Amino acid sequence: MIGGLDWAPFDEEGRYIEARFGDLSVVSLYLPSGSSAEERQRFKFEVMDWIRPKFTAMLASGRKIVLCGDWNIAHTAMDIRNAKSNAKNSGFLPEERDWMTALTVQDGWVAIYRSLKPDGQDYTWWSQRGAARAKNVGWRIDYQMVSPNLKPALYGCAIAAEPKFSDHAPFTVDYD
């Protein structure tokens, strides 16, 4: 079990844990939210810059890797109910979306939901305000990404909006 990535500001917030099973790594990742203050958004950007090379090294290791958790970023307009009105909000900033695109397009990570459901518009998080969940005004900010060597094993995924466990919905993946 690996409980951090050797950077105190990140590790002290308990944002990374990795379990290894032979050549398979399963990582639970919790990227910072920047919605509470400018300082937190700066930290989020710092984490994004710092962790991307670590993700690249993971891919280069040849291990089978599953990165899952709350990424606090809605990648595309299909991943958020009100894209236009949220374009300047943390979690849907152009820099955040570009970073997600770089992970998948340039670096090779496979975003499972989008890979299996290219036209899907399900959400994994709803604000606790304004009856957002009842109105399905959500964001898809919880992801599972896999190394390309796991892509052939993917055969299904689902987001279970009900029953309600929290402001997030479970996202499950079926592997062959």
C-alpha positions in Angstrom: 0.0 0.0 0.0 1.4 3.4 -1.0 -0.2 6.3 0.9 1.2 9.3 -0.8 3.5 10.7 -3.4 6.2 12.4 -1.3 5.0 15.9 -1.5 3.8 17.1 2.0 1.2 19.7 0.9 -0.6 17.0 -1.2 0.0 14.0 1.1 -1.1 15.8 4.3 -4.6 16.1 2.8 -4.8 12.4 2.2 -5.3 12.7 -1.6 -3.7 9.5 -2.9 -3.6 5.9 -1.9 -2.4 3.0 -4.1 -3.0 -0.7 -3.7 -0.9 -3.1 -5.7 -2.0 -6.6 -6.8 0.8 -8.2 -8.9 1.1 -6.0 -12.0 -2.1 -4.1 -11.2 -2.2 -0.8 -9.4 -5.5 0.6 -8.2 -5.3 4.3 -7.1 -7.8 6.3 -5.3 -7.2 10.0 -6.1 -8.8 13.1 -4.7 -7.8 16.2 -6.6 -8.3 19.5 -4.8 -11.3 21.6 -5.4 -10.6 25.3 -6.2 -14.1 26.5 -5.6 -13.7 27.7 -2.0 -10.9 30.4 -2.6 -8.4 31.7 -5.0 -5.6 30.1 -2.8 -7.2 26.7 -3.3 -7.5 27.2 -7.0 -3.8 28.0 -7.2 -3.1 24.9 -5.2 -5.2 22.8 -7.5 -3.3 24.1 -10.5 0.0 23.4 -8.7 -1.1 19.9 -8.0 -2.2 19.4 -11.6 1.3 20.5 -12.9 3.1 18.4 -10.3 1.1 15.2 -10.7 1.0 14.9 -14.5 4.6 13.8 -14.8 3.9 11.2 -12.1 1.0 9.9 -14.2 3.3 9.8 -17.2 5.9 7.8 -15.2 3.1 5.4 -14.1 2.2 4.7 -17.8 5.9 4.2 -18.6 6.2 1.5 -15.9 4.1 -0.9 -17.9 1.9 -1.7 -14.9 -1.8 -2.1 -15.4 -3.2 1.0 -13.6 -6.7 2.2 -12.6 -6.9 5.8 -11.4 -10.2 6.5 -9.8 -11.8 9.1 -7.6 -13.0 12.7 -7.4 -11.1 14.7 -9.9 -13.1 17.9 -9.3 -13.1 18.7 -13.1 -15.9 18.3 -15.6 -13.9 17.5 -18.7 -16.3 18.5 -21.5 -19.6 20.3 -22.0 -21.2 16.9 -22.1 -20.0 16.4 -18.5 -21.9 19.3 -17.0 -25.5 20.5 -17.2 -24.8 24.2 -17.6 -21.5 24.5 -19.4 -21.9 28.1 -20.5 -22.8 29.5 -17.1 -20.0 27.5 -15.5 -17.2 28.3 -17.9 -15.5 30.6 -15.4 -16.0 28.4 -12.4 -13.5 26.1 -10.8 -14.0 22.6 -12.0 -14.8 23.7 -15.6 -12.1 26.3 -16.3 -10.5 26.0 -19.7 -7.1 25.2 -18.1 -8.6 22.3 -16.1 -10.4 20.9 -19.2 -7.2 21.2 -21.3 -5.3 19.3 -18.6 -7.8 16.5 -18.8 -7.6 16.5 -22.6 -3.8 16.3 -22.4 -4.0 13.3 -20.0 -6.2 11.4 -22.5 -5.2 12.6 -25.9 -1.4 13.3 -25.5 -0.5 11.0 -22.6 -2.7 8.0 -23.4 -4.9 7.5 -20.4 -8.2 6.0 -21.2 -11.2 7.8 -19.6 -13.5 4.8 -19.1 -16.9 6.4 -19.1 -16.2 8.4 -22.3 -14.6 5.4 -23.9 -17.6 3.2 -23.3 -20.3 5.9 -23.6 -19.1 8.5 -26.1 -22.5 10.2 -26.1 -23.3 9.7 -22.4 -24.4 12.6 -20.3 -24.7 11.2 -16.8 -23.5 13.1 -13.7 -21.7 12.0 -10.6 -22.1 15.1 -8.4 -24.8 17.6 -7.7 -24.7 20.7 -5.5 -26.6 20.5 -2.2 -28.2 23.8 -3.2 -31.2 24.7 -5.4 -32.6 21.2 -5.7 -29.8 20.5 -8.1 -30.1 16.7 -7.8 -33.9 16.7 -8.2 -33.5 18.9 -11.4 -30.5 16.8 -12.5 -28.2 19.9 -12.7 -25.0 17.9 -12.2 -21.4 17.6 -13.1 -19.4 14.5 -14.0 -16.3 15.0 -11.9 -15.7 11.4 -10.7 -13.5 9.4 -13.1 -11.9 6.1 -13.6 -8.9 6.3 -16.0 -6.9 3.3 -17.0 -3.6 2.6 -18.7 -4.0 1.6 -22.3 -3.1 -2.0 -21.5 -6.4 -2.3 -19.6 -8.6 -0.9 -22.3 -9.3 -4.3 -23.9 -10.7 -5.6 -20.5 -13.4 -2.9 -20.3 -16.9 -3.9 -21.1 -19.3 -1.8 -19.1 -19.8 1.0 -16.7 -22.6 2.7 -14.8 -23.3 5.7 -12.7 -25.9 5.0 -9.9 -27.6 8.3 -9.1 -30.0 6.4 -6.8 -30.1 5.5 -4.0 -28.5 8.7 -2.8 -25.4 8.1 -0.6 -23.9 11.6 -0.7 -23.6 14.5 -3.1 -21.7 12.1 -5.3 -23.0 9.0 -7.1 -21.0 5.8 -7.4 -19.3 5.1 -10.7 -18.7 1.4 -11.3 -16.8 -0.4 -14.1 -17.0 -3.9 -15.3 -13.8 -5.6 -16.5 -13.4 -8.8 -18.5 
